[in-house]
Amino acid sequence: MVKDRLILPLLQEYLSISLAVGLLGPRQVGKTTLVKNLNLGKESVYIDLE
């Protein structure tokens, strides 16, 4: 189950303004899940810096 995230509208706004957005945070809080379930309506690339 994917929870509704308060950051989702802000992330979508930043992605509409900029070509690249970094998402940082502690381990196992859902960063990867959030990004992979994001529907941008255009082609995108996900890069994991780990």
C-alpha positions in Angstrom: 0.0 0.0 0.0 1.3 3.4 -1.0 0.5 6.2 1.5 -0.5 9.7 0.4 2.6 11.8 0.9 2.4 15.5 1.8 5.5 16.1 -0.3 4.0 14.8 -3.5 2.4 18.2 -4.7 5.7 20.0 -3.9 7.7 17.4 -5.8 5.5 17.7 -8.8 5.8 21.5 -8.7 9.6 21.3 -8.6 9.6 18.8 -11.5 7.5 21.2 -13.6 10.0 24.0 -13.0 13.3 22.1 -13.2 14.8 19.3 -15.3 16.3 17.6 -12.3 15.2 17.2 -8.7 17.1 15.5 -5.9 15.2 13.7 -3.2 17.2 13.2 0.1 16.2 11.6 3.4 16.8 8.8 5.9 16.8 5.2 4.9 13.6 3.2 4.4 11.1 6.1 4.4 9.8 5.6 0.9 11.9 7.8 -1.4 12.3 5.2 -4.1 8.7 4.1 -3.9 7.5 7.7 -4.1 9.6 8.4 -7.2 8.9 5.2 -9.0 5.1 5.7 -8.5 5.2 9.3 -9.7 3.2 9.8 -12.9 4.8 12.7 -14.8 3.1 12.1 -18.1 6.4 12.3 -19.9 9.6 10.2 -20.2 11.8 10.4 -17.1 15.0 8.8 -15.7 15.5 7.6 -12.1 19.1 7.6 -10.9 20.1 6.0 -7.6 23.4 7.5 -6.2 23.9 4.7 -3.8 
